[in-house]
Amino acid sequence: MKKYRRTHHHKNGKRKIRSLVPFKTIEAAIDGDETAIRDIVEHYGSYILRLAGKESYTSDGKSFLIIDKVKTDILKIALIESIPKFNSLH
């Protein structure tokens, strides 16, 4: 599977290269292919975790992330439900 990449610029001026979901995977997901849908959810997994997370701190000031499982599930379901809306790609 060919990896497509896009450069993303951060506010701090650093560039980060992110891979894109291949078009064939998107087409397969639109057609209901469970593996393709799983690949898309996995692709956005770290983003979903960041959205569902809440930063907290230990007593000595170290930060850590608390992941809200319900929010994670809601975001995954919303992503999966949005895939058929890309039907205009066909």
N, C-alpha and C positions, 0 to 999 in steps of 0.2 A: 504494500500500500504506500503510495507516494505521499510524503508529508509536505504540506503547504505551510508557509510561515508568513507571519505578519509582524512588522515592527511596531511596538507600542511605546510611546513616549510618556515617561512619568513626569510629575511636577518638578521633581528634583533634577531633571535634565538627563537622567540615565535612560538608556534604551533597553527594552526587554523584548526578546523575540519569542513570540508565541506561535504554536502550531495551530492550524485551522482544521476543522473537520472536513475531510475530503467530500467533494460533491457527490460521489457515488454512495458514500455512507448516508448522506442526507436523503438522497433519492430512495435508497433502500428502506430507511426509517419511515419515510412518507408512505411507502408501500406496506408498512407494517412489519418489516423484518425485525424480530426481537433482538438479534445480535447487534444490528445497526443502532437500534434505540438504546441498548445497553452501552454501546460505544460512545454515543453522544452524551448520555448521562455521566459516564465515567470521565469524558473529556472536560466537562464542566464541574466535576466533583470538588476540586479545591476551591473554586469560586463559590459553589453552594455552601461549603463549610465556612468560608469567610462570612458569607451573608447570614448564616445561621449561628455564628459564634458571637460570644460576648466576652470581651476582655475583662479579666479579673486580676487581682494582685494578692500575693502571699503577704504574710505579716512583715517580711523583710524587704518588700517592695518589688519582688520579681513578678513579671506579668505572665499570665497563661490564658489560654482560650477555653471557655466553656461552650461546648457545642450543644445546641438545643435540637434534640432528635426530632421533635415534632415539626419544627421549622424546616429541618433538613428534608424530611419526608414531604412536606407541603411544597417545597421548592422543586424537588424531583418530580412530583406529580404534575406541577404546573408546567415544567419543561416538557415532560412527556405529552401532556395534553396540547401543547403548542405545536408539536411537530406536524400534525396534519394540516395546520394552517399555512404551512409552507407549500401547500399544494400548487400554488401559482408557479412554482419552479418547473413543473412538468410541461 
